[in-house]
Amino acid sequence: MELGRVGFKERDVVDLLEMYGVADEAERVALVALAREANTPGWWHKYSDVLPDWFQVYVGLEEAATLIRLYEVQFVPGLLQTADYARAVVTLGRSGAPEEEIERRVSLRVARQELLAKAGAPRLWAVVDEAALRRPIGGREVMRSQLERLIEVTREPNITLQVMPFSSGGHAAEGGAFTIMRFPEVDLPDVVYLEQLTSALYLDKRDDVERYTEVMERLSVESESPEHTTEILSRMLEEVT
């Protein structure tokens, strides 16, 4: 439990409070309430039929984060995808899957996006490679709607979007896409998320996090500014119209 490998049941917390000599009633009540809340299934558990265990962890972290910084090279980030674009992406990765499964996965992706509009929403800072924006996923109509969606989100106060243009040549993120999440609790380390085909890596060691944070900072400097990004997206939209 102390290593975070298993969760705390309410009874565990009560027993540990006794063992540690915590007598303050208000503190005891607060900690027991935290344990109870932590054991309450998140909204995403209703998608367990299409949500692998290794990604359930990510969705939970995403919900708790105050800052999400990411670099994407192949697709538009999931939190910014339209339903039609998401459907095209899911279909590519799940060729031959039943339509019902495809729709469940699309519904999950769209549901994740609600966190950006809720009270206390996290800040999303996304750097997207130009290749992801020019790759014709789903056809002309889908890409036009997706570009319109990206232009809309650039107006949101909690969303920063930057394009990494082809003209930049090589850049710091030679390792591919990654996400860094920061949390409101000062004692919690940032977490770096690296997705693979059938699993994911979660890095929270200081050296790893600092390395990825340094790369993220360099990407932000090397990419087009948020203002110029909007202009680039508008030109791309004209090209597919």
ZAMARGU-4260 file (C-alpha; in steps of 0.2 Angstrom, whole numbers, plus 5000, padded with zeros to 4 digits):
<rodrens>
0) 5000/5000/5000 | 5014/5012/5004 | 5022/5009/4987 | 5005/5013/4979 | 5004/4996/4971
5) 4987/4992/4979 | 4973/5003/4984 | 4967/5007/5002 | 4951/5000/5008 | 4941/5011/5021
10) 4945/4998/5034 | 4964/4999/5030 | 4964/5018/5033 | 4955/5016/5050 | 4967/5003/5056
15) 4982/5013/5050 | 4976/5029/5058 | 4975/5019/5075 | 4993/5012/5072 | 5000/5029/5068
20) 4992/5037/5082 | 4981/5050/5073 | 4969/5056/5086 | 4962/5072/5078 | 4944/5068/5073
25) 4943/5080/5058 | 4959/5073/5051 | 4953/5055/5053 | 4936/5059/5045 | 4944/5068/5030
30) 4956/5053/5027 | 4943/5040/5028 | 4932/5051/5016 | 4947/5051/5004 | 4948/5032/5004
35) 4930/5030/5001 | 4930/5043/4987 | 4945/5034/4979 | 4936/5017/4979 | 4921/5025/4970
40) 4922/5019/4952 | 4925/5033/4939 | 4913/5037/4925 | 4925/5028/4913 | 4922/5011/4922
45) 4906/5009/4912 | 4917/5008/4896 | 4927/4993/4904 | 4922/4982/4889 | 4932/4993/4877
50) 4945/5001/4890 | 4961/4991/4893 | 4967/4991/4911 | 4983/5000/4906 | 4973/5015/4898
55) 4960/5016/4913 | 4975/5022/4923 | 4978/5036/4910 | 4960/5041/4910 | 4960/5043/4929
60) 4976/5053/4929 | 4969/5064/4915 | 4954/5068/4926 | 4964/5072/4941 | 4977/5083/4931
65) 4978/5102/4932 | 4990/5103/4917 | 4991/5092/4902 | 5005/5095/4890 | 5007/5084/4875
70) 5016/5081/4858 | 5007/5072/4845 | 5015/5067/4828 | 5002/5055/4820 | 4985/5060/4824
75) 4975/5075/4831 | 4976/5073/4850 | 4961/5063/4857 | 4955/5077/4868 | 4953/5088/4852
80) 4946/5075/4840 | 4928/5077/4832 | 4917/5061/4833 | 4919/5058/4815 | 4938/5060/4815
85) 4939/5048/4831 | 4928/5036/4822 | 4940/5035/4807 | 4955/5033/4819 | 4947/5019/4829
90) 4942/5010/4813 | 4960/5011/4807 | 4966/5003/4823 | 4952/4991/4824 | 4950/4984/4807
95) 4935/4972/4806 | 4929/4976/4824 | 4910/4976/4826 | 4901/4993/4823 | 4895/4993/4841
100) 4913/4991/4848 | 4918/5006/4836 | 4904/5017/4842 | 4908/5013/4861 | 4926/5018/4858
105) 4921/5034/4850 | 4909/5038/4864 | 4923/5035/4877 | 4934/5047/4867 | 4921/5060/4866
110) 4916/5058/4885 | 4934/5061/4889 | 4933/5078/4881 | 4920/5084/4893 | 4934/5088/4906
115) 4940/5102/4896 | 4923/5111/4899 | 4919/5107/4917 | 4922/5119/4931 | 4940/5118/4936
120) 4945/5111/4920 | 4964/5107/4917 | 4974/5118/4905 | 4979/5108/4889 | 4994/5113/4880
125) 4996/5103/4864 | 5010/5103/4851 | 5005/5094/4835 | 5016/5090/4821 | 5011/5097/4804
130) 5011/5079/4798 | 4996/5074/4809 | 4986/5089/4802 | 4989/5085/4784 | 4986/5066/4785
135) 4969/5064/4777 | 4960/5054/4790 | 4942/5050/4786 | 4942/5060/4770 | 4939/5078/4765
140) 4923/5081/4774 | 4930/5074/4791 | 4946/5084/4789 | 4937/5100/4786 | 4926/5098/4801
145) 4942/5093/4811 | 4951/5108/4806 | 4936/5119/4810 | 4936/5111/4827 | 4954/5115/4830
150) 4952/5133/4826 | 4937/5134/4838 | 4947/5127/4852 | 4961/5140/4850 | 4949/5153/4857
155) 4947/5143/4873 | 4956/5151/4888 | 4962/5134/4895 | 4968/5127/4878 | 4985/5132/4870
160) 4988/5124/4853 | 5004/5125/4843 | 5009/5117/4826 | 5027/5110/4823 | 5029/5114/4805
165) 5039/5104/4792 | 5050/5119/4790 | 5057/5116/4807 | 5066/5101/4801 | 5072/5089/4815
170) 5067/5093/4833 | 5069/5088/4851 | 5055/5075/4851 | 5064/5061/4841 | 5056/5048/4853
175) 5039/5051/4846 | 5022/5056/4855 | 5021/5059/4874 | 5010/5067/4887 | 5015/5075/4903
180) 5002/5077/4917 | 5004/5089/4932 | 4992/5087/4948 | 4986/5099/4961 | 4994/5090/4976
185) 5012/5097/4978 | 5018/5080/4984 | 5013/5071/4968 | 5026/5070/4954 | 5022/5074/4936
190) 5019/5059/4926 | 5025/5056/4908 | 5013/5044/4898 | 5020/5034/4883 | 5008/5024/4873
195) 5012/5008/4864 | 5002/4997/4853 | 4996/4985/4867 | 5002/4994/4883 | 5009/5010/4890
200) 5023/5017/4901 | 5020/5029/4916 | 5036/5037/4921 | 5037/5048/4937 | 5055/5047/4942
205) 5063/5064/4943 | 5076/5062/4929 | 5064/5055/4917 | 5051/5069/4920 | 5064/5082/4919
210) 5071/5076/4903 | 5053/5075/4895 | 5049/5092/4902 | 5065/5099/4894 | 5060/5092/4877
215) 5042/5099/4879 | 5049/5116/4883 | 5060/5115/4867 | 5046/5110/4856 | 5035/5124/4863
220) 5049/5136/4858 | 5053/5128/4841 | 5034/5127/4836 | 5024/5141/4828 | 5016/5153/4841
225) 4997/5150/4845 | 4992/5165/4835 | 5002/5159/4820 | 4995/5142/4822 | 4977/5148/4820
230) 4983/5156/4803 | 4991/5140/4798 | 4975/5130/4802 | 4964/5143/4793 | 4975/5140/4777
235) 4974/5122/4779 | 4955/5123/4780 | 4955/5133/4764 | 4965/5119/4755 | 4952/5106/4759
240) 4937/5117/4756
</rodrens>
